[in-house]
Amino acid sequence: MLKRTVIFLILLFGSLQMSGQYDINKFFYRGRQFLIDGKYAAAIDNFNTLVQLDNSLYEAYFFRGIAKYNLGDFMGAEQDFDKTLQLNPLYTPAYHYRAITLSRTGEYDRALQDLAEAVDLRPSYYGLYFSRGVTYFLSQQFDKAINDFNRFLRYDSRVPEAYLNRGACYLYLKDTVKALSDYNKAVNLNMFDPEGYIRRSRIYAMQGNDSLAMEDLNSALRLDSTNSFAYFNRALIKYDRLDIMGALEDIDKVLEYDPGNALTLYNRALIRTQIGDYNNALDDYDRVLAVNPNNVLAYFNRAGVFLELHRYRDAMDDYSQAINLYPDFAKAYYNRAYAKNQLGQFNSARQDFEIAEEKVREYRAITRDSAGRSAFADTSRKYDSLLALDADFAKKDFNNELLQYRDIDIKLKPLYKFNVSEQGRVYMALSRSYESRELENFIDSLALPVDLVCSKGDMQHLQKQEAEIDARLERYERDIADKDDGVYAKLLFVKGILEGNGKRYNSALSYYDRAISQEPNRAFYYMNRGAVQAEIIDFISSMESNVQILTLDESGTARARVKEPSYKNYDYTAAIHDMNKALMMMPGFPYLHYNLGNLYCLSDDLPEAINQYSKAIEEYPYLAEAYYNRGLVLIYLKDKAKGCIDLSKAGELGVSDAYPVIKKYCTGTEQ
């Protein structure tokens, strides 16, 4: 709803007040073009350069904020809009877009303050009324939202999104006549947008007109055959028409395009249960509960499947989970009593039965609250109906269960080490590369182009280089008398790099050992040897399917998950020792602190990991991977605010992997 195209804003406010320098104009033009093309990471790179050239260019911060917003980095976007307004307090677009950003994170009061400021500055800019209408809608001030959409439509009556949004307001106010009228206008204005048909189909379904609802959903799917929301709604209607297999087919389509949709998995589990496909139903319930362990209905209905399979103890456990989540759930007490009875626990079963009876008596005394928690004592209600996105309890205590989310494994960025590259270390103007004379001299002295990176080399490219190094080593070792220990050590070092890339780890360690024996005071040898020792551990653990990863759960917190079959603690002491040895020789070298951060994290010493990442950033503020990894660890430790700031900085510095994580866990709300 809030994802209005950035092109409109860019063109509307495109007359930039900037320096006449040609290079600055070129960067602005290129950055704005990247925004229009949807290449947001590339746009951020351009605006980073502009900020380096002149940190007073408020438009550069503004457009960088738009790029971050479109990547889901709302915290980073807000910071850039703050900077824009700090430099130019009268820049209306920054108030406008900051308000949109604040709305996405649920800070509606602040968003409305910004929009009021923007309206005062530019009362004739009618786009502000659209955005404020959306913000009022999200904050459930529907009458005010309708007033603002009315104002917007007086300026421009040909915008279908305004009718869709105003129709949604009417729908929440239970005025289905006006809602349907607005949806009709939206469809007539844009007959090629499936959204209007989907919205209108829901009104028809509410009115019991399934034929028109199906017609609209079929129209939506003809326009967009991958629209999972259309399939979802059509599945509900087919189910109501008792077309169970047709509903199941549509639900399968939803999960084909959106495999992590928990609500759809839940609905499929219900249908599978009803057709007797119990094992697959259990699998769906397991997936729902893996990402949302507080879904009371999933526990309740999974327990029913266990009863059908005569797995009474499993059923009893699930009913207990449902009762723990909602102690007034009378039907869960009744059913648990039945399971206990089957297990011969007669006294405990009677206690559950008596508690259930008491809950029912309490419920009958307070039926006015039947939509709230006490409704769980209503034994007449069924809890095995398919759920719609606008189900009654979605407005009450079950919001988290209706979110769509995917379980994402978040891996640390790997260790930095020297690796062979096509062209070696490349320096570019304004590249913010780490500058170290010792590092540059060392790279220049090696027999092959090498760079310090946290990625593996191209094995096909390295095959030719490996033969060349083997030949040079062979010649060098034949002529013992003339051998220069430093040159020989560097050849051994490069050979160690090549062996490591081929996963010949023992051989790689042997070459690094020999290089160190020839030149024992070279920090970089210890750095690579430590990295290879860590790689050996990672390789062994992956072969055993026992890889430790940081996994964030649906609430934005984090948990450590170790994949079965077994858990082992791996010892990174030797690798840590080598990194510390190298650090003694090169105090303050940021990549060594970064590597230690990773190794301490893998060793479960998270406070020290954060300390080492912080030292790396202190020494080199542009080390993007250090921000990324520190952000993950902070979120894992439930310091979400700081962690999200770090991820935002990592994204700004070029780590594109940061944005999916930010979008998933740092937005504060799901729209």
DASUL-V576581 format. One record per backbone hydrogen bond with DSSP energy under -0.5 kcal/mol. CO is the residue of the C=O (numbers start at 1). NH is the residue of the N-H. If there is no record, write none. Layout:
# DASUL-V576581
co = {CO/CO}
nh = {NH/NH}
This chain:
# DASUL-V576581
co = {2/5/6/7/8/9/11/14/16/21/22/23/24/25/26/27/28/29/30/31/32/33/34/35/38/39/40/41/42/43/44/45/46/47/48/49/50/54/56/57/57/58/59/60/61/62/63/64/65/66/67/68/68/69/72/73/74/75/76/77/78/79/80/81/82/83/84/88/90/91/91/92/93/94/95/96/97/98/99/100/101/102/103/106/107/108/109/110/111/112/113/114/115/116/117/118/122/124/125/126/126/127/128/129/130/131/132/133/134/135/136/137/140/141/142/143/144/145/146/147/148/149/150/151/152/152/156/158/159/159/160/161/162/163/164/165/166/167/168/169/170/171/174/175/176/177/178/179/180/181/182/183/184/185/186/190/192/193/193/194/195/196/197/198/199/200/201/202/203/204/205/208/209/210/211/212/213/214/215/216/217/218/219/220/224/226/227/228/229/230/231/232/233/234/235/236/237/238/239/242/243/244/245/246/247/248/249/250/251/252/253/254/258/260/260/261/262/263/264/265/266/267/268/269/270/271/272/273/276/277/278/279/280/281/282/283/284/285/286/287/288/288/291/292/294/295/296/297/298/299/300/301/302/303/304/305/306/307/310/311/312/313/314/315/316/317/318/319/320/321/322/326/328/329/330/331/332/333/334/335/336/337/338/339/340/341/344/345/346/347/348/349/350/351/352/353/354/355/356/357/358/359/360/361/362/363/364/366/367/369/372/373/374/375/376/376/377/378/388/391/392/393/393/398/398/399/400/403/406/408/408/409/410/417/419/428/434/436/437/438/439/440/441/443/449/450/451/451/453/457/458/459/460/461/462/463/464/465/466/467/468/469/470/471/472/473/474/475/478/479/480/483/484/485/486/487/488/489/490/491/492/493/494/495/496/497/498/499/500/503/504/505/506/507/508/509/510/511/512/513/514/515/519/521/522/522/523/524/525/526/527/528/529/530/531/532/533/534/535/536/537/538/539/540/541/542/546/547/549/549/550/551/553/557/559/559/561/561/568/570/572/573/574/575/576/577/578/579/580/581/582/586/588/589/589/590/591/592/593/594/595/596/597/598/599/600/601/604/605/606/607/608/609/610/611/612/613/614/615/616/620/622/623/623/624/625/626/627/628/629/630/631/632/633/634/635/638/639/640/641/642/643/644/645/646/647/648/649/650/651/654/655/656/656/657/658/659/660/661/662/669}
nh = {4/9/10/11/12/13/14/16/18/25/26/27/28/29/30/31/32/33/34/35/36/37/39/38/40/43/44/45/46/47/48/49/50/51/52/53/54/57/58/60/61/62/63/64/65/66/67/68/69/70/71/71/73/72/74/77/78/79/80/81/82/83/84/85/86/87/88/91/92/94/95/96/97/98/99/100/101/102/103/104/105/107/106/108/111/112/113/114/115/116/117/118/119/120/121/122/125/126/128/129/130/131/132/133/134/135/136/137/138/139/141/140/142/145/146/147/148/149/150/151/152/153/154/155/155/156/159/160/162/163/164/165/166/167/168/169/170/171/172/173/175/174/176/179/180/181/182/183/184/185/186/187/188/189/190/193/194/196/197/198/199/200/201/202/203/204/205/206/207/209/208/210/213/214/215/216/217/218/219/220/221/222/223/224/227/228/231/232/233/234/235/236/237/238/239/240/241/243/242/244/247/248/249/250/251/252/253/254/255/256/257/258/261/262/405/265/266/267/268/269/270/271/272/273/274/275/277/276/278/281/282/283/284/285/286/287/288/289/290/291/291/292/554/295/296/299/300/301/302/303/304/305/306/307/308/309/311/310/312/315/316/317/318/319/320/321/322/323/324/325/326/329/330/333/334/335/336/337/338/339/340/341/342/343/345/344/346/349/350/351/352/353/354/355/356/357/358/359/360/361/362/363/364/365/366/366/367/369/370/372/375/376/377/378/330/331/379/381/391/394/395/396/398/401/402/402/403/405/408/410/552/411/550/453/451/431/436/440/441/442/443/444/445/446/421/425/419/453/417/459/462/463/464/465/466/467/468/469/470/471/472/473/474/475/476/477/478/479/480/482/483/485/488/489/490/491/492/493/494/495/496/497/498/499/500/501/502/504/503/505/508/509/510/511/512/513/514/515/516/517/518/519/522/523/525/526/527/528/529/530/531/532/533/534/535/536/537/538/539/540/541/542/543/544/546/545/548/563/551/561/410/559/556/553/551/561/549/563/570/572/576/577/578/579/580/581/582/583/584/585/586/589/590/592/593/594/595/596/597/598/599/600/601/602/603/605/604/606/609/610/611/612/613/614/615/616/617/618/619/620/623/624/626/627/628/629/630/631/632/633/634/635/636/637/639/638/640/643/644/645/646/647/648/649/650/651/652/653/655/654/656/658/659/660/661/662/663/664/665/666/671}
